[in-house]
Amino acid sequence: MTNDLTIQAAETGRLRLFAVNLDAKAMAELNNAEPEAIGLMLGVDDLDPTYMELVRIEDLSELGLMGYLREGYDLGDDVLGADRTKLAALRGHVLIVLSLAFQGHAVTLPKRADLTLIATYNTHGPDWSQGMALSTPSAEPYSGPPAKKRPSDAAMSGRIATFALLFIFLFTAVFIWIAA
């Protein structure tokens, strides 16, 4: 990267593509390292590695990087079209970082000679900014089954008295039987 890159807090829906400019030995070490090492390579230690991917372009064979971004990340030709020649010219490894890797924090990625930001793409996703209107009766409030009515205090007192009388009757019957 030529300048520090600032990621805004709570950023969503972005994919950043970096070219990785490391020698073969350093790439082998990075490939064998823990996933968190990729975050450290970016200069940030608390990134979620689930949303970062180190890709060797030669491994994509005939699909190619453009096809991989199109199929794997659902980026359309309208999004990738302007960068078609730039993406075709890339060799070696690329790093794909989604916004979710930053876990909603504001982050500044320091300038690094071994990383070059190629492009930032907006990814597709549902627009939840507009609320949905309720259109079915079952979605209306208080439309579920009525709550079961709780027994009154008088009914509970009557039940307790009934059980107490039954206990006294059984207790008395046992004493009479033992005495007989």
C-alpha positions as CSV (number, residue, x, y, z in Angstrom):
1,M,0.0,0.0,0.0
2,T,1.2,3.5,-0.7
3,N,-0.7,5.2,2.0
4,D,-2.3,4.2,5.3
5,L,-5.8,2.8,4.7
6,T,-8.6,3.8,7.1
7,I,-11.5,1.5,7.7
8,Q,-14.6,3.2,9.2
9,A,-16.3,1.8,12.3
10,A,-19.3,-0.5,11.5
11,E,-18.3,-0.8,7.9
12,T,-20.2,-3.5,6.0
13,G,-20.5,-4.8,2.5
14,R,-16.9,-4.1,1.2
15,L,-14.4,-6.5,-0.2
16,R,-10.7,-5.3,-0.5
17,L,-8.3,-7.0,-2.8
18,F,-4.6,-6.8,-2.1
19,A,-1.7,-8.1,-4.2
20,V,0.9,-9.8,-1.9
21,N,4.5,-9.0,-2.8
22,L,6.5,-11.5,-0.8
23,D,9.3,-13.8,-1.9
24,A,8.7,-17.6,-2.1
25,K,10.2,-18.3,1.3
26,A,8.0,-15.7,3.1
27,M,4.9,-16.9,1.2
28,A,5.6,-20.5,2.3
29,E,5.9,-19.4,5.9
30,L,2.7,-17.4,5.7
31,N,0.8,-20.4,4.1
32,N,2.0,-22.7,6.9
33,A,1.3,-20.1,9.7
34,E,-1.8,-19.8,11.8
35,P,-4.7,-17.9,10.2
36,E,-4.1,-14.9,12.6
37,A,-0.8,-14.3,10.9
38,I,-2.6,-12.8,7.9
39,G,-4.0,-10.1,10.2
40,L,-0.6,-9.5,11.6
41,M,0.7,-9.1,8.0
42,L,-1.9,-6.3,7.6
43,G,-0.5,-4.7,10.7
44,V,-3.6,-5.3,12.9
45,D,-3.7,-8.0,15.5
46,D,-7.4,-8.4,16.2
47,L,-8.9,-9.2,12.8
48,D,-11.2,-12.2,12.3
49,P,-9.4,-14.6,10.0
50,T,-12.7,-16.2,9.0
51,Y,-13.3,-13.2,6.6
52,M,-9.8,-13.1,5.1
53,E,-8.5,-15.3,2.4
54,L,-5.0,-15.7,0.9
55,V,-5.4,-17.0,-2.7
56,R,-2.7,-18.3,-5.0
57,I,-3.8,-17.2,-8.4
58,E,-2.3,-20.1,-10.2
59,D,-4.5,-22.5,-8.1
60,L,-7.6,-20.9,-9.7
61,S,-6.6,-22.5,-13.1
62,E,-9.1,-21.7,-15.8
63,L,-11.6,-20.0,-13.5
64,G,-9.1,-17.2,-12.9
65,L,-9.2,-14.4,-10.3
66,M,-12.1,-12.6,-12.1
67,G,-14.2,-15.8,-12.2
68,Y,-13.4,-16.5,-8.6
69,L,-14.5,-13.1,-7.5
70,R,-17.6,-13.4,-9.7
71,E,-18.6,-16.9,-8.5
72,G,-17.2,-17.0,-5.0
73,Y,-18.1,-13.5,-3.8
74,D,-21.1,-12.8,-6.1
75,L,-19.5,-9.7,-7.7
76,G,-21.1,-9.0,-11.1
77,D,-19.4,-8.1,-14.3
78,D,-20.7,-4.5,-13.9
79,V,-18.6,-4.3,-10.7
80,L,-15.5,-6.1,-12.0
81,G,-15.6,-4.8,-15.6
82,A,-13.6,-1.6,-15.0
83,D,-10.7,-3.7,-13.4
84,R,-10.7,-6.5,-15.9
85,T,-7.2,-5.8,-17.3
86,K,-5.8,-5.1,-13.8
87,L,-7.2,-8.4,-12.4
88,A,-5.9,-10.4,-15.4
89,A,-2.4,-9.0,-15.0
90,L,-2.1,-10.1,-11.4
91,R,0.3,-13.0,-10.6
92,G,1.4,-14.7,-7.4
93,H,-0.9,-14.3,-4.4
94,V,-3.8,-12.0,-3.5
95,L,-5.4,-11.3,-0.2
96,I,-9.1,-10.9,0.0
97,V,-10.4,-9.1,3.1
98,L,-14.1,-8.6,3.8
99,S,-15.4,-5.8,6.0
100,L,-16.6,-8.4,8.6
101,A,-12.9,-9.1,9.3
102,F,-12.6,-5.8,11.1
103,Q,-15.4,-6.8,13.5
104,G,-17.1,-3.3,13.3
105,H,-14.0,-1.4,14.7
106,A,-12.4,1.6,13.1
107,V,-9.0,0.4,11.9
108,T,-6.0,2.0,10.2
109,L,-3.9,-0.3,8.1
110,P,-0.4,1.0,8.0
111,K,1.5,1.4,4.7
112,R,3.4,-1.7,3.7
113,A,5.7,-2.4,0.8
114,D,4.6,-6.0,0.6
115,L,0.9,-5.3,0.1
116,T,-0.7,-3.3,-2.7
117,L,-4.4,-2.4,-2.6
118,I,-5.7,-3.4,-6.0
119,A,-9.4,-2.5,-5.5
120,T,-12.3,-2.1,-3.1
121,Y,-15.6,-3.5,-4.2
122,N,-19.1,-3.1,-2.8
123,T,-20.6,-6.5,-2.3
124,H,-24.3,-7.3,-2.8
125,G,-26.6,-8.0,0.0
126,P,-30.2,-7.3,1.1
127,D,-30.9,-3.7,1.9
128,W,-32.4,-3.7,5.4
129,S,-32.4,0.1,5.8
130,Q,-36.1,0.2,4.9
131,G,-38.5,-1.6,7.3
132,M,-41.0,-4.1,5.9
133,A,-44.7,-3.3,6.4
134,L,-46.8,-6.0,8.0
135,S,-49.1,-7.5,5.5
136,T,-50.6,-10.6,7.0
137,P,-52.9,-10.9,10.0
138,S,-50.6,-13.4,11.7
139,A,-47.8,-10.8,11.8
140,E,-50.0,-8.4,13.7
141,P,-49.4,-7.9,17.4
142,Y,-51.6,-10.0,19.8
143,S,-52.7,-12.3,16.9
144,G,-51.4,-15.5,18.5
145,P,-53.3,-18.0,20.7
146,P,-54.7,-16.5,23.8
147,A,-52.6,-17.0,27.0
148,K,-53.8,-19.7,29.3
149,K,-55.8,-18.2,32.2
150,R,-54.3,-18.5,35.6
151,P,-56.5,-20.1,38.3
152,S,-57.9,-17.6,40.9
153,D,-56.6,-17.5,44.5
154,A,-60.0,-18.9,45.8
155,A,-59.7,-21.9,43.5
156,M,-56.1,-22.6,44.7
157,S,-57.2,-22.2,48.4
158,G,-60.1,-24.7,47.7
159,R,-57.7,-27.2,46.2
160,I,-55.2,-26.9,49.2
161,A,-58.1,-27.4,51.7
162,T,-59.3,-30.5,49.8
163,F,-55.8,-32.1,49.9
164,A,-55.5,-31.2,53.6
165,L,-58.8,-32.9,54.4
166,L,-57.9,-36.0,52.3
167,F,-54.6,-36.2,54.2
168,I,-56.3,-35.9,57.6
169,F,-58.9,-38.6,56.6
170,L,-56.1,-41.0,55.5
171,F,-54.0,-40.2,58.6
172,T,-57.0,-40.9,60.9
173,A,-57.9,-44.1,59.0
174,V,-54.3,-45.4,59.4
175,F,-54.5,-44.7,63.2
176,I,-57.8,-46.6,63.5
177,W,-56.5,-49.5,61.5
178,I,-53.3,-49.7,63.6
179,A,-55.4,-49.5,66.9
180,A,-57.8,-52.2,65.8
